[in-house]
Amino acid sequence: MTDSAVESVPSVSRPRAEPGKLFVGGAWCEANAKGRRDVTDPSTAKVITTVAEADATDVDAAVVAGRAAFGAWAQTTGRERARILHRVADLIRRREDELVAVESADVGKPVTLCRAVDVATTAEIYEYYSGLAQTIEGATRQIPIPAHAYTRREPFGVVGAITPFNFPLILSSSKIAPALAAGNVVVHKPAEETPLSALLMAEILAEAGVPDGVLNVVTGGAEAGEALLRHPSVDKIAFTGSTRIGRYAASTAGEALKPVTMELGGNAAQIVFEDADLDKAIGSVIKAFVFNTGQFCMGGPRLLVQRSLHDTVLEILAGAVAGVPVGDPFDPATVVGPMAAERHRTKVEDYVRLAKEEGGRVVVGGERLELGGGYYYRPTVIAGLSNDSRVVQEEIFGPVLTVQPFDTEDEAVSMANSTPYGLAAGLQTTDLARAHRVAARLEAGIVWVNDWAMLDPAIPFGGVKQSGHGREYGPEVLESYTKVKSVVISLAP
């Protein structure tokens, strides 16, 4: 790589970084103010590169480039867009080692996880939407007047995509791929803390044949995000992030009545019934709260256990969680890496301190791990909290699990639904009727039974309540990137 953020590496190792630029109109360019923002490796707390700090002028240039490219891109056939998106998937697989190295250094994500989940899923997303690019079509309608009526599905235009720090590759691709498949153009603002893979993906999409201006990437902080939300030529906003910032983003975009999709925070409950396969359940429970160091909006930080199993489950968790490998993300044996930034680790520490004040008992973990100067925190299990505890009700976004007992199915459902969030939920049971019955009652956009985080580009997910609205993945997401036009042609003489 010459003009993107990180130099190509032949194998999984720490990448040597180069100063980054913005990607606008198919070219790499300096930011207007020529400012730079540090990018830190969370496993060492050392600065690994700087990237451009975009301002409102830079965002305007990106939107103007997108608008100029939109007409031609919208007129391409679905088959041609499909060919390009499929080439993106092929290039992702060809450059897998480079993407793993960049994403792991940027986010602190273990390389094993990054290769098997982040990079593999990103390729699958582009592959999936390459197939759907050819299926976007309207429908004819019969009406009782002498006319021929039909509908068309058309792209919005310029889509502003704003993504968070925890899954940069996957969450950006889950917006960019369907937006492009539908004929839109995109201005992407990645998280200020983890921008590197967005720049690398801009290079990959250009190499695949995405025309100049169809994808633009602006790195930076709040000013760039604000400018994108408010820009009068941005036709739609696709946002993933915290509920707090999502409220602001939705209200800001709403001033101009821009359509928005919002995938926001979560605080999912895992329910373990007394008839569950306990060995399998424990594995799912641990995966659900340590996956990506707990920085997962669809993680399962709340465990509800039927009272007859409560003490047994706590005892098993105490031993199993203590043995989860925590360490250097570039060690293939690592399961839990560092948190993405010091401020995120401090937030977790504050919640664990609050849990003790609220009467909670730390069963295992509950402290930072001093390792190489990085932002590590031991996976933590807390028991003894009431359901109205702040630690139970609020989103911690770290490797912390609270455990509470319940007596009846109704009580479990009530406790699971008691938070303001509704992104995901799960249950463990060998009773098929109970699985269907409880899944139907849980207030969540996706419910997993007897496992956790079973995700595929073909399966839609998204929030209810304060976890947002709209869906990612599946053919359903194309409804969020197209608008319906009706055409009625009179047949009257």
N, C-alpha and C positions, 0 to 999 in steps of 0.2 A: 504494500500500500504506500502511496506516495503522499497524497493529500488528505487522507482520512486520519482518524485519531490515533490509530495504533498500528505499528508495523507488523507485517505478516510474520507468523512464526511457523516453523515446520512441524512442531509437535507441541503437546501440552506443557507449557512452561510459562513463567511470568513474562508477559510481553513487554518489550521496550517501547515506550510511548513517545509519540511525536506531538508537537502542538497541533491542536485541532482547528478546523475552520467550519463555517456553515456550509450547507449544501443547498444551493438556491438556483433554480433554473438550469439544473444539470451541471453546475460548476461549483468548485470549492472557492469560497471567498472569505475574506476577513470580515469580522463584525464591524458595524458602522463606527462604534466608539473604540474599536480595537482593544476592548477589554478582554481579560482572561479569567477563567474560573478554575480553581484547582480540582483535580479528581484524585481521590484518596483510595488506596488499597486498604479495605477494612481489616485485613488480616495482619497488617503491619502498622497501620495508621500513617503510612508514608505517602507523600504525593507522588503519583506515577505519571501524571501528565497535566496539561491544562487544556481547556477547550474554550472556544469563543463564547463570549457573553453577549447574547443578542439583546437588542433593545427594540423599541416600537418601530423604528425605521427599518430594521432588519426583517421584522415580521411582515411589515408592509411589502417589502421587496419580495418575500417568499409568496405572499398571497397574490401579488400582481403576476408573478411567474406562473403560479398555479392557474390563475384565471386565464392567462394567455394560452396555456396548454390545454385547457378544458375542452374547448370546442372540438379540436381534432381527436382527442382521446375519447370523448363521449361518442364520436361517430365511428370509432373502430368497431369491428364485429366482436361479438362475444368469443368467437373462435380465436381471433387474433389475441385478445386479452388473455384467453386461456393458455395459448402457447407461451406467452411471456411469463405468466405466473408459474407455469410448470417449469420453465427454465430457472426461475428464482429458486424453486424447491431443489432442483438439481445442483445449483451452485452452492446452496446452503450445505448440502451433504458433501460436496467436493471440498468446501472450506470449513468443514466441521472443526478441525483442530484449532484453527484460528479463532473461530467464534467461541469455542469452549474457553480458550485462554483469555480472551477479552472479557467475556461475561463473568468468569470466575474471579479475575483480578478486580473488576469493577464493582461487583456486588458482594464478593466474599462467598460465593456459592461453591460448594464442593464440586470438583471436576466430574466425579462420577455421576452426581445428580444432574449437573449441567449438560453432560453429554446425552444421558438417557432420557431426560425430560425436556429441558429448555430447547436445546438445538434440534433434537428429533421432532418435538412437537411443532416448532416453528416451520420446519420443512413440510410437515404434514398439513399445516394450516394453508400454506400457499398451494400445495397439491390439491387439497380439498376444494378451495375456492376457484382453482383453475377449472375444475370440473363444473362447478355451479355457474361460472361466467357464461356458459352457453345455454343456460336454462332460464335466464331472466326474460320473461315475456308477459304480455298482457292477456286479455281474454275478450272474446266477443260476447255480447249480451243481447238477449231477445227482449224487446219492449213492445207494448201494445200500440205504438204509433208507427206510421210508415217511415221508418228510419233504420239505418244500419248503425249499431252502437258497438263500440269496443273501448277497451282500456289499454293504456300503455304504462309501463314502469320505466321511469326516467331517472337518471342520476340527479342528485341535488346540485352538484357543482364543486365548490371548494369545501373540503371537510377539514376542520381543525381537530387534530387528535392530540390529546394530552394524556400522558401515561406516567405511572409511578415508578418507584425505585426497585421494587421487589422481584418482578419478573419482566425485565425490560424487553427481552426478545419476544416472549410469548404475547405479552399484553399489547405491544405495538403492532405485531403481526396480526393479531386478532381484530384490529381495526383497519390497518392498511390493506390487507389482502381482500376482504370483502368490499371495501370502499372502491378499490381499483377494479375489482371484478365487475362492479355495477357501473363503471364508467366515470366515477368521481376522480378528482385529484385531491392530494393530501398535503397539508402542512403539519408536520409532526414536531411537537415539543416534548422531548423526553424529560424525565426527572433530572433536576440539576445535579443530583448526586451520582447518577449512573447513566451517563449519556453515550458511552463509547460504542456499544453495540448498535445504537441507532445510526451512528455515522458509518459504521462498517456495513450495515444493511443498505444504506443509501448507495454505497458503492456497488454492492451486489445487485441491487435492483437495476441500476444503470447498466451494469454489465449484461444483465439478462435482456435488455432492450426496452425497459421502461423509458418512454420519451422524456426529454428535458422538460422540467417544470411539473411533471405529473406527481413526483414525490419531492418534497422539500423538507429539510431538517434544520431546525433552529434550536441551538442549545442555549441554556440560560436559566434565569430564575423567575421571580414573580412578575417582573416587568414584561418579559416575553409572553408569559401565560396570559396576563391581563390584556395585552395587545391583541392576542389571538382571539380571546373571548369577545372582545369589543369590535373587532374589525368589521366594517360594514359589508365587505365582500366575502366574508366567510359565511357559507350557507348552512352549515350544520356543525355541531360540536359533539365529539365522542370523547368522553372523559372516564378515566379510572383513577380512583384515589380515595382519600378519606372522606367520610360523610361530612365533616366540617367544611372542608374545601369544596366538596361537591355541591353543598348548599349555595356557597358563594358563586361557583361557576354557573350553576343553573339559573340563579337569579340574575347574574350579569348577562348571560346569553339571552335570558328571557326578556330583557329590556327591549331587544330588537325582535322578539318572538322567534328566535332561532330554534329549530328543533334540536333536542339534546338526547343523548343516551348516557346514562349514569350507572357505572358499576362501582359501588361504594364499599364502605366498611362492612365487617361481619363479626359475629361472635357466636359461632355455631355450637350447638349442643350435640354431644354423642350420648346416646341412651343405650345402656347395657341391661337387657332383661335377664332374669334368672335362668332362662332356658337357652342362653347364648352359648355358642362354642367358645369357651373362655380363652383357650390358646389363641384362636384366631382373633378374638375381640381385643386382647391385649396388644397384639401386633398392630391392629388398626388404630387403637387409641393412641399409641405412641407415635405412629406415623402422622396422625392427624395434628399433633401439636408441636412436633419437632421439625416437620417438613419445612425446608427453607428457613431454618432457625426460628420458626414460628411466625415469620413475616409473610403471612399467607392469608388473604382476606377470606378464603374458604377453609381455613384451618379449623380444628375442633378444640378450642381451649377450655370448653366446659364439659365435664364428664358427669353424667347422671347414672348412678348404679343402683339397681334394685337392692334394698336393704340387706337381704340375705347374703349378698355377694360383696357388700361394701368393704368390710375389713379384709377379706381375702384379696380383692383387687388392689387395695392400697398396699398390702404387703408385697404382692407380685410387682407392682409398679416401682416400689422403692428399690428393689434389686435390679430390675430391668432397665430403668431409666438411668441409674447410676453407671451402667455399663455401656451406654450409647457413646460411640467414639466422637469426641469433640476435638477439633484441631485445625491444622493448616488445610485450607480448601484444596491445595494442590497435592495433598496426600490422597491417593485413591481410596484409602481405608476410611477417610473422614466421612461421617454422616451429618454432623452439625458443624457448620463453619461459624464465622463471626457474624455479628449483626452488621447491617450495612453502614451504620454511622454511630458515633459516640452518643449523639442525642437520643437515638433509639434505645441504646443500652441503658442510658440514664432513666428513660421513661419506664423501662421494665423494672429497674431497681426501685423506683418510686412506688410502683404498684405492689411489689413484694413487701416493701416496708409498710404500705397501707394495709395489706392483708394481715400482717401481724397485729397492727393496731385494731383491726376489725375482729380479732379473735381467731384468725386462721393459724394453722400449724403447718410449717414447712416440713414435708415428709422426706423430700430429697432435693438437692440443689439449693437454690436461693442465694447464689453468690456469683460474682464475676470470676472468670478464669484468666489469670495473668499469663499470656502466651504471646511472645513476639511483639508486644505492644499493640495487639489487635483488640477489637471490640467484642470479646467473647463473653458469653454468659451461660452458666450451666443450666441444662434443662431442669425445670423445677416443677414439683407437684405440691399442691397446697390443699389441705383438708380443713374441715370445721367451719367453713364460711356459710353464712345464711344466704338465701337466694336474693335478698335485696342488697347484699354487699356491693359496693362500687366495683370491687375487683371481679365479681361475677358478672355484673351488669354491663361493664364498659369494655371496650376493645383494647386489649393490652398490646397486641401485635409483637409478641415475642415468645420464647420457648417456655411458657408457663401454662400449667393445667390445674384447674380447680376441680375438686371431686366432691360430689354431694349425693346423699342417699335419697331414694324415693320408695314409696310403698306400692302405689297402684299405677296402672297405665295412664289413667286420667291425670294423676299428679305429675307424672313424667312429662306428658305433653304440655301441661300448663307451665311447668318450669322451663321447658325448652322454648316455649313461645313467649316467655316473659320479658325478653330484652327488646329494645327498639329495632333490632336488626333482623334480617331475614334473607340471608344470602345462601346458606347451606345448612344442612342438618344430617344426622345419621342415626342409625339404630342397629343393634346387634340382637338377633333372635333367630331361632330355628323354626318358629311358628310362621308359616307363610301367610296365613290369614292376618295375623298381627302385623306382619311387615307391611302389607297393603293398607291395613286400617290405620296404623300410626303414620305411615308416610303421607296419607291423604290429609291428616290433621295437622301436620307440622307446617308452620308458616315459613316456607323457604322456597327459593327458586330451584334448588336441586336437593334431592334427598338420596343418600347412599345407604344401602342395606348390606351389612356384613363385610364392609370394607370402607375405605375412605379415599377421596380424591381420584375416583375413577372418571377421568375426563377424556374426551375425544372431540376433534373438531366437528364431528357430526352431531354431537349432543349439546343442545343449547343450555346455557346457564345465565343467571342474572338474579337481581335482587327483588325483594318486596319490602314493604315498610321503608325504613331508613337505609336500606342497602341498595336503593336506587331503582331504576326502571329501564326497560329495554333488555335485550339479550345479546350475549356474545355466543359465537359458534352456531353451527347448524344452519340450515337454509333460512331459518327465521330471521337471522341477523340481516339478510339482504333487504328485508322490509324496512330496516332502519337506515339504509343507504340508498333507497329509491323513493320517489314520490309517484303517486298515481295520477295520470291524466286521463280523463274521459273524452272520447270523440263521438259525436252523434251527427250522422250525415242524413239529411232529409231525403227521403225517397218519394216524396209527394210530387205529383205532376206540376 
